[in-house]
Structure formats: structure tokens, C-alpha cells
Amino acid sequence: MARLKVYYDGACPRCVADRRRYERLAQHDDSVEWVDITGQENQLRAAGIDPYRALTELHVEDDQGRIHRELDAYILLMRRTPRLRPLAWLLGLPGLKPLLSWCYRRWVLHRLRRQGRL
């Protein structure tokens, strides 16, 4: 299976819980590398990722070196796990994706403000 590199907010309890949940469902898929973005601004820039955007959107790098962000990143990750494929399909629906994207951005900004990290 093609390798993925997932850039996630390790300072976010919900993000860490989501990672653990994914790993359980994917049965510890060793083709996914998890990279905690906390304090890694230089590494993010070197990968072509804006540190602010990394904080506000999930980023996934595929095996071709392409960066997928926000819901596209979630969809790419979820498609790898049979139990999450239906959810990936749902997230990608043309009429639903923009609404979910808007909700996602609002939730993340609210979380970061509440944590004093924005």
C-alpha cells in the first residue's frame, strides 16, 4: 500500500484521539506516518506547508509528494480503511462537501481560540 504522511496537531486532545481511533480501525497500518506539527514550523515550510494552515487544516502527503488538505486529506486517509470508506464517500459528495468544509473550519477556529492558540 502506498505510504502517506499525516501532519496532525499533537497538542489537540481531539486530534490525538482521532489518530488513535483511526489506528485502531486501520489495525495499525504501518504505511501511515504520523507527524506532530507542534513546534515544527521549519519542517512544515520545507514540506511546502504553511504552518498556520497546518494548524487549521489536516494535511496529508501522498507517496507522490502531493499535499492534500482539509476534507480531501481526510477522504484520502479514510479510503484506506474498509470501515471508513463509506464515510469518505459521504464526505466527498459534491453537495455536502462545501457545507462540511465550512463546519470543519469553524470548529477548528473555535477550538484554537478556546485553547488560546490562534
C-alpha positions in Angstrom: 0.0 0.0 0.0 1.2 3.5 -0.8 2.7 5.4 2.1 1.0 8.5 3.5 2.4 11.2 5.8 -0.2 12.7 8.0 0.5 16.1 9.6 -1.7 16.5 12.7 -1.9 18.7 15.7 -0.5 16.7 18.6 -1.3 19.5 21.0 -5.0 18.9 20.3 -6.6 16.2 22.5 -9.3 15.6 20.0 -6.8 15.2 17.1 -4.8 12.7 19.2 -7.9 10.8 20.0 -8.9 10.8 16.3 -5.5 9.4 15.4 -5.8 6.6 17.9 -9.3 5.8 16.6 -8.0 5.7 13.0 -5.1 3.4 14.0 -7.5 1.1 15.8 -9.8 0.9 12.8 -6.9 0.6 10.3 -5.3 -2.1 12.6 -2.1 -0.1 13.0 -1.5 0.4 9.3 2.3 0.9 9.1 2.1 2.6 5.8 0.8 5.8 7.5 3.4 8.0 9.1 2.1 10.5 11.7 3.9 13.8 12.1 3.1 16.0 15.0 3.2 19.6 13.7 3.7 21.1 17.2 6.7 23.4 17.1 7.7 22.1 13.6 7.3 25.3 11.6 10.6 24.8 9.7 9.8 21.2 8.8 6.4 22.2 7.6 7.8 25.0 5.4 10.4 22.6 4.0 7.5 20.3 3.0 5.7 23.3 1.4 3.1 23.6 4.1 2.2 26.9 5.7 2.4 26.4 9.5 -0.8 28.4 10.1 -2.7 26.3 7.6 -1.2 23.2 9.1 -2.7 24.2 12.4 -6.2 24.9 10.9 -6.4 22.1 8.4 -5.3 18.4 8.3 -2.6 17.9 5.7 -1.7 14.5 4.2 1.3 14.0 1.8 0.8 11.1 -0.6 3.6 8.8 -2.0 4.0 11.2 -5.0 4.8 14.1 -2.6 1.5 15.8 -3.3 -0.1 17.6 -0.3 -3.9 17.1 0.3 -5.6 19.3 2.8 -8.7 19.6 4.9 -11.5 17.3 3.8 -9.5 16.0 0.8 -6.9 14.8 3.3 -9.5 13.1 5.5 -11.0 11.4 2.4 -7.6 10.1 1.2 -6.9 8.7 4.7 -10.3 7.2 5.2 -10.4 5.5 1.8 -7.6 3.2 3.0 -9.7 1.6 5.7 -12.7 -0.5 4.7 -14.8 0.6 7.7 -14.2 4.3 6.9 -14.7 4.1 3.1 -18.4 4.8 3.4 -17.7 7.9 5.4 -15.0 9.0 2.9 -17.6 8.7 0.1 -20.1 10.7 2.1 -17.6 13.5 2.9 -16.8 13.7 -0.8 -20.4 14.3 -2.0 -20.5 17.5 -4.1 -23.5 19.0 -2.4 -22.3 18.0 1.1 -18.5 18.7 0.9 -18.7 22.5 0.9 -21.0 22.5 3.9 -18.9 20.1 5.9 -15.8 22.0 4.9 -17.3 25.2 6.3 -18.4 23.5 9.5 -14.9 21.9 9.9 -13.1 25.3 9.6 -15.5 26.9 12.1 -15.0 24.1 14.6 -11.2 24.2 14.3 -11.0 28.0 14.7 -13.3 27.8 17.7 -11.1 25.1 19.3 -7.9 27.1 18.7 -9.4 30.3 20.1 -10.7 28.4 23.2 -7.2 26.9 23.7 -5.6 30.3 23.2 -3.6 29.0 20.3 -4.9 31.2 17.5 
